[in-house]
Every structure is written in C-alpha cells, then in structure tokens.
C-alpha cells in the first residue's frame, strides 16, 4: 500500500477541518520548503520522524560490466533519510513516548 500526497491532503482535511484547497496549499508549502532547503544542502530534521540529509558523492572509477572498460562515474548529490529513534520504536511496536528515548 502506498500513501500519496493526495492521501496526506485528505487526512489533513479530515482531521484539521481545513478546506481541501487549504489542506492542499499547506501540504504543497511544506514539501516546497523541504525541497528548497535540501537543494541548498541544508539538513532537514523533523523531530520524532527523522532527518533528510544531502551528501556529496565524489567522482570515482568504475567499470562497465559488459565490456570491462574502465569509466569515471561522475560526482553527484544523494539524498538520505535516517528515521528517528521514536519512529523506529513506533514501527516496531514499541511505545511512542514522544521524548526520543
């Protein structure tokens, strides 16, 4: 099962009482803010959820598996997510204490 942006909007609409248009604007604004910060290389920490971090990969030597030819794999930026301890405990059936312990 997959949760989509539309599902998030629907949940906000149901729980908070915003109109669907307002809920959509809130969700879009949050994702745009997170995206802009990550583009700038800023770590995004959401307490009780986890951290989004952009890491720089340096260029490195590789090999074409079909020809054996040596190639250079260009440097790039990669996005990683590390779940918080609270989220990990919740996912594994532990109590959600909300204090990170």
C-alpha positions, 0 to 999 in steps of 0.5 A, a space after each residue: 500500500 502506498 500513501 500519496 500526497 493526495 492521501 496526506 491532503 485528505 487526512 489533513 482535511 479530515 482531521 484539521 477541518 481545513 478546506 481541501 484547497 487549504 489542506 492542499 496549499 499547506 501540504 504543497 508549502 511544506 514539501 516546497 520548503 523541504 525541497 528548497 532547503 535540501 537543494 541548498 544542502 541544508 539538513 532537514 530534521 523533523 523531530 520524532 520522524 527523522 532527518 533528510 540529509 544531502 551528501 556529496 558523492 565524489 567522482 570515482 572509477 568504475 567499470 562497465 560490466 559488459 565490456 570491462 572498460 574502465 569509466 569515471 562515474 561522475 560526482 553527484 548529490 544523494 539524498 538520505 533519510 535516517 528515521 528517528 529513534 521514536 519512529 523506529 520504536 513506533 514501527 516496531 511496536 514499541 511505545 511512542 513516548 514522544 521524548 526520543 528515548 
